Amino acid sequence: MTRVCGPGAFKIVDLVLVNSPIHDYSRYPRYESSYSTPVGLLYVATSARNAGFDASILDAEHRQLAPAEIAAEINSMSPRVAGFNTFSINFAIVERITELIDPHIRIVIGGPHVSNMPAGHFGARLRRAQIMVRGDGESTIVDILRERHPSTIPGIYFRDALGMTVATAPAADISLDELPIPDRTMLPTEPYWRDGRRWMDISISRGCVFTCKFCAGSCRSNGTTYRRRSAESVVAEIHHLISNHQVQGIQIVDDLPFNGRAQLLDFLDLLEKERISLSWELNFPLQFLRKLSAVDIARMKALGVSRVSFGIESGSLQTRRVMGKFAKEEELFQVVRTLAECEISAKGYFVIGFPGESQLDMELTIDLARRLHAVGGSFFRPRIFMFKPMPGSALWQSLLAAGHSMDELLDYADFELERTYYNKHAWGTNRKYALVPPNVIQEMINDFYTSIGEQD
């Protein structure tokens, strides 16, 4: 907590949470990119502040800081605890940062990589981290700052006196409605400007009920429970953001903000009742989108929806079925066509290079993306990514069972300077899982973007 000591009245910083960089910016070319609020860190930092501790956020990804620059800033603040959100694609970068931090600073890591990896993984990796938080971090960070013995804190891995990684019992799920509205004053970038409007990002759910085989976000993958905030709680936060920050746009950042058509329509009813007028964007799975009528989609537009993002994954029917995607091609075209007619922008995600996929399968995917782009025009933006195995996913487990090691599966490719500008942000893999090598897959992706005239 904030303490003033002696005649010099200096402040002791309890906690600095780092929004970890997705790339190593000592090597990776810095460039202007879209802003994404670290909403999860905001919740954790707000919980620490509400418990009386001095907490702040260092947004290293937005500032595109190199590992040495991040460590220097943390060391200059000298907090009791430095915390990092960690994704599988950037865990090695976080590892390098932690090795540069002063030994007296306690290091805590959390995020999807921790939640989806077994304790044994951390025996040799991220050795400077004393505590690894699995799942929700709001209560856990308060216990850590209160210096409870790690063995009594649920939902963590910790290193014992012998340096062994020990797992405690799982933590109980947090009720999302009980969490405070995040303190946006910790981020000087909030709100951010886009398309002439003031935007903020919000979170209204955690987890996902679907079991797509390539995805690590499923509740079955990481042992979490799918939870949603009540519509009333979300609307109260939106009112707060409009009143206190003059927000004109909201982006809901969750994978599954609404578990079905009925929940979405209930939320639309409440927006209409509360007379809330602003733009908003969301992810909404194709499994649900295809069940919306043209009237439903027109009502979404009337109540402010400006963009919907969803996964399509593959143009190969066989691949879609294997991955757990069952939409028919005619349904895809109907969704894209109706969204475009209602002037709602759509972003469709595709993946090529799945294990065992042939070049023909991948060409079918690229062809589908091109045809959907032709139908949706300026209202449909396709995004194609290279497959990479993600811890916790069904494909990760299958590849382990097939004899691949964790180190092999985590051998991600950060970037290549010859990549076109628009695709520099996209991680790939150095390993061959499909029937064609990664460099050929990357060339296919680059050629696709060039063919549709994408430049950013």
N, C-alpha and C positions, 0 to 999 in steps of 0.2 A: 504494500500500500504506500501511498505518498507520505514520506516522512521528512520533516524539516529538522535538521540537526545542527546545534551549535550556533555561534554568532554569525557564521558565514551563510547560514540558512540555505544549504544546498538540498536538492531534491534527489531522493533515491528512486530510480525507475524500476518498477517491478517487472514489467512485461513489454517486450517488443515482438509483435507478430509480423512475420515476413510473408508477403505474397510472392512466393518463389518464382524466379524467372523460368519461363518455359524453354529458353535457349541460353546457351553460354554467350553472353553479349561481349565477351572479350574476343570472340571469334566470329560470331554471327553478325551480319550487317544490320545495323540499327536502321529502322525505317518507321514511318508513321503507320500505325495500325489501329484497328478499332478498339475501343475501350470496353473492358468487362470488369464490373465491380466484384471484388473479392467478398461476396456476401457472407460466405461461411465464416471468414475471419472476423467480419464485422460483428456477427452474433457472439463469437467467442470473446472478442475484446470488450464488447458492451457488457457481457456478463461479468467480466473481471472488474470493469469500472464500477458497476453497480454493487459489487461486493466490497468496494472501498480501495481497490488497487489502482495504481497508476499504469495505464496500458495505452499503447499506441500501435499503429500499423505502418510498416515500411513497405510500400507498394513497389517492389523491385521489378516486377514484370512491366508495369506501366512505364516506369522510368527507364527500363531497359538497362539495368545496372549489371556490370560484370561481377563475378564472384568476389574478387578482391575488393571492389567498391562496396559491396553489401557488407562484407565482414568488417571493413573499416568503419562504416557508419554504426554498426552494432557495437563494435568495440569502443567507439567514442561515446556512445550513450551508456555503456556499461550496465545493462539491465541485470536483474537477478536471473531472469529467464528469457531466453530467445526461442520463439516458436516458429516453425516452418510448416506450411502446407506442402504436401509432397504427392506428386503424381508419378506414375510408373515411368513416363517418358522423361521426367526431369530429376529422378531421384539421385542419379549420379552427379548432377550439377549441385543439388542440395548437399550431397556428401562432401563435395569439394569446398563449398562455402563453410560448412561446419568445422572443417579442419583448420580454417583460418581464424576461428573465433577464440578469443582469450579463454584459457582453461577455467577461470573462475566463474564464467557465465554458464549457467545450466541450460542445456539444449533439450527441447521437446519437439517432436515431429508428429504430424497427424496427416490426415487426408486419405484419399482412396488407396494409395500404395500401401500404407500401413494397414488399413482395414482389410485389404485383400490378400496380404502376404502372411505366411506362417511365422511364428516367433523365430524359428531356426534361420530364416533369411537374414535376420539382423545380428546373428552371431558374428559374421564377418563384415557386414556392410553397415554404414552409418554409425561407426563405433563411437563417435563423439556424442551421439544422442543418448541421454540417460533414460528418457521416458518416451514411449511411442504410444500415441492415443488412437484407439480403435473406435470408430463410430463418432457419436456426438461428443463435442468437446466443451460445451458450455459449463457443465458442472465440474467436469474433470479439471479444467484449468484453475478453477477456484480452489479445489482440493490441493493441487500442486503448489499454488501460491501460498496457501496456508501451511505448507510444508508437512502435510500428512505423509506418513511413511508409505512409499509406493505399494507395498504389499497390501495396504488397506484401501487402495483406490481401485474401484472396479473399471474394467474396460481398457486396460493398458497392458503393454509389455514394458518391463523395466530391467535394468542390469543390476544383478545382486553383487555382493561383496567380492565374488569370484569372477565377475564379469560375464556370468551366464545370463541369457535372456529368459526372463520369467514372465508368464502370462497370468494375469489375475482373472477373476470371474467376469463374465460379460456384464456390462452396465445396463441398467434398465433404460428403456426408451424414454426420451424426453417428450412431454406433451408440447407440441409446437405452439399451441395457443397460449401457453404459459411463458413463452420467451418474450423478452422486451423488444420493442421496436429498435432496430439497430441505430447506434449513434453515428450519424453520417458526418459529424464534425471531425471525425478522425481521418477523413479522406478529403483533402483539398480539391480533388478532381470532381467532387460531387456538387451539384448535378453536372453531367457532361452534355455537350451540345452535339446534336445530330439532326440533320435535315431542318435546321432552323428552330429546333425545339429543345427544351431542357428535359433530359432523360435521367431516370434512375432505374437500377435493377432491383428486383425483389425476389424473394424465395417464398413459396407457399406450400412446398411438399418436400419429402425426402424419400428416396428409394424408388423402386419401379416394380410393378407386378409382372412385367413380361419377362420372358426367358430367352431372349435372342442369344444365340450361341456364341457370338463374337463379343458380346458386351459384358462388362464387369459391373454394370449398374444395377443388375437384378438383385432383389432382396434375397433370392436363393443363392446368389454368388457370395455375398458378404455377410449374411446372417442378420441383416437389418429388417425392420418392419416398415412396410409402406405406410406413411403418415401424411395427412394433409391438415393444413390450418382450416378453420371454419371460414366460410365466405365472409362472415361478419368481421372476423379478425383481419382478413386481407383488406376489406373495404376501409376499416378503421386506419390501417397503415397508409392506404392511398390518400385518405382525407388528410392525414398528418403530413404526408409529403407535399401535397398540394398547398396546404396552409403554411407550412414552415419553409418549404424550398421552392415554391412556385413551379412544381413539376408539371410538365405537359405531356410526358410520355413515360410509360412503364414497360420494362422488359422483364418478363417472368423467366427466370433462368433455369428452372427445373426440367428434368427429363420428362416427368409426368405430372404436370400441375393439376390435371383433372383426370380422374380415373373413369372416363366414360362420358358419353354425350349428356346424360342427365346432370352431372355435376357442372359441366360447362354451362348448360342452359340455366341452371339455378344461379350461377354467378352472374350471367347476363341479366337475369331478372333483378338481382340486387343492385347492379350498376344502374339499371334503368330507374329503379325505385329511389336510389340515392341521388339521382341526377348527376352522376359523375361523367364528365366530358373530358376525355384525353385519349391519346393514341396508346395502344399497347400491343405487345408482341408475345408470342408464346410458342413452345414446342407442343405439338399435339400428334400422337401416333397415327399412322395411316390406318391402323385397325379401327380407330374411332372416327377419323376424318371421313372414311368412306361411308359411314352411317349417318352423316349429316345431310340434311336436305338442302336444296338450293335456298329455301326460305331461311333455314338455320344460318347458313353462311352469309346471306344478305343481312340478317340481323346482327351477326358478328361485326360486319362492316359498319353498320349504322351505330353500333355501340363502341366503335373506336379501334377494332382490331385492324392493324395495318400490315402485319406479317405473321405467317405461320411456317414453322420449320418442322420437317418430318423425315424419317428415314425410309428410303426405298430399297437401298442396299444393292440389288442386282437386277440385271435384265434377263438373267437365266432363271427360268421357272424352277428348275431343279435346285439351283443354288439357293433361291429364296426359300424353298421348302426346307432345305437342310438347315438354313439359318433361323428358321422359325418365323418366316414372313410369308403370309398366305394371301395377300391381296392379288386379285386378278389384274392383268394388264389394262383391261377396259375400265376397271375401277380407278386405276392410277390416272388415266387420261381424263376421266370424268371429274375427279377431284381437282386436278390442275386447271382444267377448263373452267369449272365453276368459280374457283378462287379468282382466276383472271377476269372473268366476266363481272365479278363483284369488286374488282380492283383491289384485291388483297394480294400482297406480294407473298410468294412462296419460295422457300429454300428447301430443295430436296437433296438428301445425302445418299451417296453411293459409295460402295467399297469394292475394290477389285484386288485380286491376289489371294483369295481365300485358299486354305490348304487343299491341294489337289485340283484347283481350278485350272482349266485349260485357257489358252489364248482366245479360243472361240467364245467361251463363257464370258470373258472380260470384254470382248468386242460386242457381245450382246448387251452388256451393261452400258457401254459407251454409246451404242446406238440408241438405247432406250432414253438415256439422258439427253441425247441430241433431239430426239423426236418430241420428248416432253417440253424441251426448251422451245421448239418450233411452235407447239400448241400454246404454251403460256406466254411466249414473247417476253416482253420486258418485265412481266409479273412472275416469271419462274426463273430461279437462279440455281442451276445444278452445281453440286460440290462433290468431287470424286476424290477419294482417299485410298492410299495403299493399306491393305490389311497389315496389322501388327498385333501379335498376341497380347492380350491384356490379362493380368493376374485376376483370378477369380472367375473368369469366363469359362464356359463349357469347352471352348476350343483350347484354351490354355491347359485345362486338365487333360484333354485328349492328346495334345502334343507332348505333355509330360509323360503320359502313359506310353506314347510311341517311342520314347527314349531320349527326347530333347531335355537338356538341363535347363534350370532356371536362368543361368547366366546366358545361355544361347537365346532363350526366349526374350530376355531383356536387352538384347543387342540391337537397340533401336538406332536408326540413322537420323541425325539431327538435321543436316541440310547439305546442299551442294550448291556452290556458288553459280554453277551454270543453270540452275533452275530459273524458270521465269519468275518474275516478281511476285505474281499473285499466289504462287504456290510455295514460297520459301518457308511459310509458317508451318507447313504440314510435315509432321514426322513420318518416317517410313521404317523399314527394317533392313538390316544388313543380311538377313537370312532368306533362303529360298524355301517357301512353303507351297507356292503354286507350281505349276508345271513350266513356268517361265521365270527367269531371274528378276530380281528387284529392279535392276537398271532398265530392263525392257518395260516393266510395269510403269516406272516413272516416265519414260518416254511416251507411253500411251496417254498418260494423264496430261502431260504437257501439250501433246498434239491436240488433244480434245479441247483444252482451253483456248489454244490458238485458233482452232477451227470455228469457235463460236464468238471470237472477238473479245474474250475476257482479258482485262488488263489489271484488275485489282481484286 
